[in-house]
């Protein structure tokens, strides 16, 4: 009788561990997917913010000046780069294998778009970052 109870207990523990392993693998895969989606949303949000700031400076015209901040890292963990592509009149952003291209109205954009603090201005039709 004791032997049978021990075998039943071991079978129960074995099945419980197998269920735990399967659940952990599924949870890990879903967590990776959610982290990727979160980074994608953060990347597109920052890209849209830069494009909006360029378009706002262009539309308002000469004398416009505004400060804004971009995150140091996307989703507090991923590095990224952002720049203006003059030939395409667009903002290009790249992070962790994903990228964003958004068209803007301005054809002349000068200065570097930085992580953290940025100041954008329209100086005689030229949008400048500083």
Wavefront OBJ file of the C-alpha trace (Angstrom):
o trace
v 0.000 0.000 0.000
v 2.776 2.442 0.848
v 4.556 1.657 -2.407
v 1.460 2.441 -4.416
v 0.981 5.757 -2.606
v 4.611 6.668 -3.272
v 4.253 5.875 -6.977
v 1.045 7.901 -7.207
v 2.750 10.828 -5.491
v 5.734 10.632 -7.865
v 3.396 10.461 -10.860
v 1.522 13.513 -9.564
v 4.779 15.456 -9.041
v 6.036 14.436 -12.507
v 2.835 15.531 -14.238
v 2.810 18.791 -12.247
v 6.401 19.534 -13.282
v 5.619 18.797 -16.937
v 2.660 21.188 -16.822
v 4.854 23.819 -15.155
v 7.538 23.491 -17.858
v 4.997 23.804 -20.682
v 3.351 26.804 -19.015
v 6.754 28.466 -18.470
v 7.767 28.022 -22.114
v 4.481 29.450 -23.380
v 4.711 32.373 -20.938
v 8.309 33.113 -21.950
v 7.399 33.168 -25.643
v 4.446 35.467 -25.020
v 6.594 37.759 -22.864
v 9.148 38.120 -25.685
v 6.353 38.929 -28.115
v 4.914 41.576 -25.784
v 8.343 43.167 -25.280
v 8.832 43.377 -29.060
v 5.401 44.958 -29.519
v 6.069 47.427 -26.711
v 9.366 48.480 -28.322
v 7.637 48.829 -31.699
v 4.991 51.131 -30.216
v 7.639 53.207 -28.412
v 9.703 53.479 -31.612
v 6.810 54.614 -33.767
v 5.701 57.053 -31.088
v 9.137 58.718 -30.976
v 9.323 58.765 -34.778
v 5.902 60.426 -35.001
v 6.948 62.973 -32.394
v 10.004 64.028 -34.439
v 7.972 64.229 -37.657
v 5.293 66.264 -35.861
v 7.878 68.703 -34.492
v 9.415 69.219 -37.951
v 6.002 69.737 -39.554
v 4.919 72.138 -36.793
v 8.066 74.241 -37.230
v 7.595 74.270 -41.003
v 3.868 75.148 -40.856
v 4.119 77.924 -38.270
v 6.965 79.572 -40.154
v 9.798 81.902 -39.327
v 10.344 82.490 -35.621
v 8.848 79.227 -34.390
v 10.758 77.659 -31.521
v 9.890 74.660 -29.361
v 11.655 72.239 -27.008
v 10.844 68.573 -26.632
v 12.452 65.420 -25.316
v 13.022 61.999 -26.828
v 13.616 58.935 -24.646
v 17.207 57.866 -23.947
v 16.202 54.301 -24.792
v 13.041 52.864 -26.266
v 11.013 51.004 -23.689
v 13.871 51.730 -21.227
v 16.057 49.045 -22.826
v 16.618 49.457 -26.581
v 19.031 51.804 -28.290
v 17.904 53.607 -31.445
v 18.989 56.129 -34.042
v 16.949 58.879 -35.670
v 17.786 61.188 -38.558
v 16.316 63.318 -41.309
v 16.728 61.963 -44.866
v 16.793 65.018 -47.179
v 16.455 63.097 -50.459
v 13.207 61.535 -49.266
v 12.034 64.420 -47.062
v 11.385 61.976 -44.273
v 12.326 61.064 -40.734
v 14.047 57.712 -40.439
v 14.342 55.822 -37.182
v 15.962 52.441 -36.585
v 15.862 50.182 -33.514
v 16.422 46.505 -32.858
v 15.686 45.369 -36.421
v 12.612 47.591 -36.849
v 12.427 50.948 -38.550
v 10.117 53.848 -39.226
v 9.963 56.217 -42.201
v 7.604 59.161 -41.941
v 7.345 61.904 -44.577
v 7.587 65.540 -43.516
v 6.765 68.824 -45.237
v 10.121 70.553 -44.764
v 12.839 70.040 -47.332
v 15.577 71.811 -45.367
v 16.327 70.412 -41.938
v 19.654 71.115 -40.248
v 21.270 69.901 -37.056
v 21.222 66.624 -35.227
v 18.144 65.070 -33.694
v 19.315 63.889 -30.288
v 18.122 61.473 -27.658
v 16.947 63.492 -24.698
v 16.508 67.271 -24.944
v 15.936 68.845 -28.384
v 15.134 72.356 -29.514
v 13.564 72.899 -32.921
v 13.150 76.268 -34.633
v 12.212 77.716 -38.002
v 14.772 80.238 -39.178
v 13.703 81.714 -42.501
v 12.118 78.486 -43.713
v 14.964 76.261 -42.542
v 14.046 73.906 -39.706
v 16.962 73.649 -37.289
v 17.626 71.339 -34.371
v 19.936 72.547 -31.645
l 1 2 3 4 5 6 7 8 9 10 11 12 13 14 15 16 17 18 19 20 21 22 23 24 25 26 27 28 29 30 31 32 33 34 35 36 37 38 39 40 41 42 43 44 45 46 47 48 49 50 51 52 53 54 55 56 57 58 59 60 61 62 63 64 65 66 67 68 69 70 71 72 73 74 75 76 77 78 79 80 81 82 83 84 85 86 87 88 89 90 91 92 93 94 95 96 97 98 99 100 101 102 103 104 105 106 107 108 109 110 111 112 113 114 115 116 117 118 119 120 121 122 123 124 125 126 127 128 129 130
